[in-house]
Amino acid sequence: MPRPLRCNATFPECKIPHTDVLLYLHIPFCHRVCPYCSFYKHTPGSTPIGTFVDALAKEAAHRISTLEEKPRTLYLGGGTPSMLSPAHLTRLFRSLHEQVDFSTLQEVTLEANPATFDLSKAKLFRELGVTRISLGIQSFTPHVLGILGREHSVEQASEAVRILREAGMPSVNIDLMFSIPGQSHGDWEATLRHAIALQPDHISAYNLTYEEDTAFFESLRRGEMRQNEDHDAEFFHLADDLLTKAGFDHYETSNYAKSGHHSFHNHGYWRGEDYLGLGPSAVSTLTNVRSKNVPDTALYVAQVNSLGNALIESEALSPEDRRLERIALGLRTKEGISLSLLQPEALSRAETIAAEGMATIDGKHLILIHHGRALVDPIAAELV
């Protein structure tokens, strides 16, 4: 069993100044475990959800009190936060309101599955202070939803957007996924057009990746599924074309937003800002110290109740560590990266990439364009 960490000189977690801290809460529960998802999650089991909520509230009270600068965004992810009952959601948010002044937050996001809420619950989200819902829809094609193991229907997904609008939710994001086994070019185009017709404020379009410890990865390893980079690029460019023509700003590799609806929280990650992660398996980066919580819900509850935190790992990040991360994350954004982050050899390579039409060098910044945006990961590997 991993050993918990206590605050000390090696693992400084107490009373250290932070600015622009992002706050993330991980809710690990799902009604069904999707075969492609690598995040720490499980169906409700031996740990009662109410017991978990109390532990999460306790960890939040302890960890947030160590910050001199309070959070500017709040994001509840998972798992499926929206599957918490109204009573559990109310209990959790009441505790958070005691720790955080919601009036100062730029954004409060809750991830939601369309099958887990109705109008009454959507109104509760709003009453509790949620300003943005991120809907895990993935596809508007029935057979693709079946391949992904999603529990909602196309009709439920569409109705979820309407419900959120009726509830007065200020911002609605739709998560979509492409390059799914069995998904045709026509399936992807139909999904994009369906999403656009629903008039969400934000659309995330993710390329399926085969992550270890998932059923899809095992199928790939056995040769039952295959990856195709050319196929991925076609799907990527189709999304870019349709969504930008529909008025969405392609501001990050996988993210498109209408004016005023960019994700403040996620943009903070891409800019390398500090963040505090709460809940089992959550990661934090605070003042160049990266720490991780125990990835086990029962152990998480036990450790929080005994120590007030659930830390099991912590490491100091060097300036070089942060530089490399800034390159890898910054290249994903439309602002690109400062040329000052690049070593001389990488700077020469950046000029070649620009000459090949995959990037522009705008003043002191390298910005990926056209085919370069679809190749962000291999380009980043060349520059670090």
Order of alpha helices (4+ residues) and beta strands (2+ residues): beta-alpha-beta-alpha-beta-alpha-beta-alpha-alpha-beta-alpha-beta-alpha-alpha-beta-beta-alpha-beta-beta-beta-alpha-beta-alpha-beta-alpha-beta-beta-alpha-alpha
